[in-house]
Amino acid sequence: MNNIPTGFLQNQIGCHCTPPPPSPFIHNSVPPTYKDVWRVVRSMKCSSSPCPLDGISIIIFKRCPILRTYLASLLQACWIKGYFPKIWRRATVTLIHKKGDTSDPQNFRPIALQPVLGKIFNACIRNRLWSFLTKNSLLDTTMQMGFWPGIDGVTEHTELLSYLLSHQKKFKRDIYVVLLDLKNAFGEVHHSLIRFSLEHHHIPAETIDLIMSQYTSFFLNVSVAKCGLDSGPVHVRRGVLQGDTLSPLLFNIVFDSLMSTLSDPQIQSYGVLWGDGITRSLWTQFADDAAVVCGRLRDTQLILACFQRWTARVRGLSAEWAISADPAISHHQWSEHSSY
């Protein structure tokens, strides 16, 4: 145990392929129905601000069945043609100052508003994509707990880490916990990587083309009310779209190659043993935040090195990390902050 050669992990990280199921895929290629559109509209909040570019609010679709009927017909036509209308490929971004020096862009929080019609269409695509991935078991949902419907990932991960710390302390065993925070993770995903990840997960070609059509010539208009800044149209060349209903799932699909690799039993042997004496925990993740849990410092460093290799392969991603150990458990008292 824990004698896996470094080369094994280096070859696995970023190269794990999702195998196709033994039987044909369960796939629904039928365009979204009126019921699908109504389900999406009903789930959207009335308090959401309309996009300034068209001023259309979700409220009118909630209150007017006739408009929903026309909307369903429009989305069905877009689905059949595999086309995301250009009028929906735009958004306004307002920069809200958080704190600190106003000359530093990192001290501002961007708030993006997209046309509501595009958000409804993307939500329909997201629901169909989620159904395809789950029915065909093409997505790992055990380590990544962010953005999954009906899953309280924060509570689950917090309780697991709390239990592992108390369990290791009870049996006087070492434990090392590494907290990882990816810098601007959503804004650094290459569009070519999104397409590759969708193909990697056996998403039907027509669905991929429909999704990627919106990333062609998508423009943002950035503004700051206090200083009167208005950038004009800015072409989005990298990153998942902020404020978009489909983006969280696309982000998770990109990261699933890492989750699938870490699920390998040989790699899991680096994790902390607990419970029934068979179960191990190595990695927990919520969106772009992760925690690595190992019983030995050497194992922790190896997993971090392999994670660095994966971030280099997907290009553009970098991480801030902190390693710590409970002195009552392992008698190591140190922490380190670095950037990949």
LINQUIHU-V763943 format. One record per backbone hydrogen bond with DSSP energy under -0.5 kcal/mol. CO is the residue of the C=O (numbers start at 1). NH is the residue of the N-H. E is the energy in kcal/mol with one decimal. If there is no record, write none. Layout:
[[CO,NH,E] [CO,NH,E]]
This chain:
[[5,8,-1.0] [5,9,-1.1] [6,10,-2.4] [7,11,-2.1] [8,12,-1.5] [9,13,-2.7] [12,15,-2.2] [12,16,-0.7] [17,19,-0.8] [25,27,-0.8] [27,29,-0.7] [33,37,-2.3] [34,38,-2.7] [35,39,-2.1] [36,40,-1.7] [37,41,-2.7] [38,42,-2.5] [39,43,-1.2] [40,44,-0.9] [41,44,-0.8] [45,48,-1.2] [51,54,-1.4] [51,55,-3.3] [56,51,-0.5] [57,60,-0.8] [58,61,-0.6] [58,62,-1.4] [59,63,-1.8] [60,64,-1.1] [63,65,-0.5] [64,68,-1.6] [65,69,-2.0] [66,70,-2.1] [67,71,-2.6] [68,72,-2.6] [69,73,-1.9] [70,74,-2.2] [71,75,-2.6] [72,76,-2.1] [73,77,-1.8] [74,78,-2.1] [75,79,-2.4] [76,80,-2.4] [77,81,-2.0] [78,82,-0.9] [78,83,-2.3] [83,85,-0.7] [85,88,-1.4] [86,89,-1.5] [88,90,-1.3] [89,219,-1.8] [90,115,-0.7] [91,221,-2.0] [92,94,-0.5] [92,113,-2.6] [93,223,-2.7] [94,96,-0.6] [94,111,-2.3] [95,97,-0.5] [96,109,-3.6] [101,104,-1.4] [103,105,-0.7] [104,107,-2.0] [105,108,-1.5] [107,98,-3.0] [107,99,-0.8] [108,110,-0.6] [109,96,-2.6] [110,112,-0.5] [111,94,-2.6] [113,92,-2.2] [115,118,-0.5] [115,119,-1.7] [116,120,-2.2] [117,121,-2.1] [118,122,-2.5] [119,123,-1.9] [120,124,-1.9] [121,125,-2.1] [122,126,-2.9] [123,127,-2.4] [124,128,-2.0] [125,129,-2.7] [126,130,-2.9] [127,131,-2.0] [128,132,-2.0] [129,133,-2.4] [130,134,-2.4] [131,135,-2.3] [132,136,-1.4] [133,138,-2.8] [134,137,-1.1] [139,141,-0.6] [143,145,-0.7] [143,285,-2.5] [145,153,-0.6] [148,151,-1.5] [151,153,-1.4] [152,156,-1.9] [153,157,-2.6] [154,158,-2.4] [155,159,-2.5] [156,160,-1.9] [157,161,-2.6] [158,162,-2.3] [159,163,-2.3] [160,164,-2.5] [161,165,-2.3] [162,166,-2.1] [163,167,-2.8] [164,168,-2.5] [165,169,-1.9] [166,170,-2.3] [167,171,-1.6] [168,173,-3.1] [169,172,-1.1] [175,326,-0.5] [176,294,-2.3] [177,179,-0.5] [177,324,-1.8] [178,180,-0.5] [178,292,-2.8] [179,322,-1.7] [180,290,-2.3] [181,320,-2.7] [182,185,-0.9] [184,188,-0.8] [185,188,-0.8] [186,240,-2.3] [189,239,-3.7] [190,194,-1.4] [191,195,-2.0] [192,196,-2.3] [193,197,-2.5] [194,198,-2.2] [195,199,-2.4] [196,200,-2.6] [197,201,-1.3] [198,203,-2.3] [199,202,-1.9] [204,207,-0.7] [204,208,-2.1] [205,209,-2.6] [206,210,-1.7] [207,211,-2.4] [208,212,-3.0] [209,213,-1.5] [210,214,-0.6] [211,214,-0.9] [212,215,-0.7] [213,216,-0.7] [215,217,-0.7] [215,218,-0.5] [218,236,-3.0] [219,91,-1.5] [220,222,-0.5] [220,234,-2.8] [221,93,-2.9] [222,231,-3.1] [223,95,-2.2] [224,228,-1.0] [224,229,-1.4] [229,224,-1.7] [232,222,-0.6] [234,220,-2.7] [235,237,-0.8] [237,191,-0.6] [241,244,-1.2] [244,248,-0.5] [246,249,-0.6] [246,250,-1.8] [247,251,-2.7] [248,252,-2.0] [249,253,-2.2] [250,254,-2.1] [251,255,-1.8] [252,256,-0.9] [254,257,-0.7] [255,258,-0.9] [255,259,-1.8] [256,260,-2.8] [257,261,-1.5] [258,262,-2.4] [259,263,-0.9] [261,264,-1.5] [264,267,-0.5] [264,268,-2.6] [265,269,-1.0] [267,270,-1.8] [268,271,-2.2] [270,295,-0.7] [272,281,-1.8] [274,277,-1.0] [274,279,-0.5] [279,274,-2.3] [281,272,-2.6] [282,293,-3.0] [284,291,-2.7] [285,145,-3.0] [286,289,-2.1] [288,182,-1.7] [289,286,-3.1] [290,180,-3.1] [291,284,-2.3] [292,178,-2.8] [294,176,-3.3] [296,300,-2.0] [297,301,-2.5] [298,302,-1.9] [299,303,-2.3] [300,304,-2.2] [301,305,-2.2] [302,306,-2.0] [303,307,-2.2] [304,308,-2.4] [305,309,-1.7] [306,310,-2.0] [307,311,-2.5] [308,312,-1.9] [309,313,-1.7] [310,314,-2.0] [311,315,-0.7] [311,317,-0.7] [318,183,-2.4] [319,340,-2.1] [320,181,-2.7] [321,338,-1.1] [322,179,-2.5] [323,336,-0.6] [324,177,-2.1] [325,327,-0.5] [326,329,-1.9] [326,330,-2.6] [326,331,-0.6] [327,331,-0.7] [331,333,-0.5] [332,334,-0.6] [336,323,-0.9] [338,321,-1.3]]
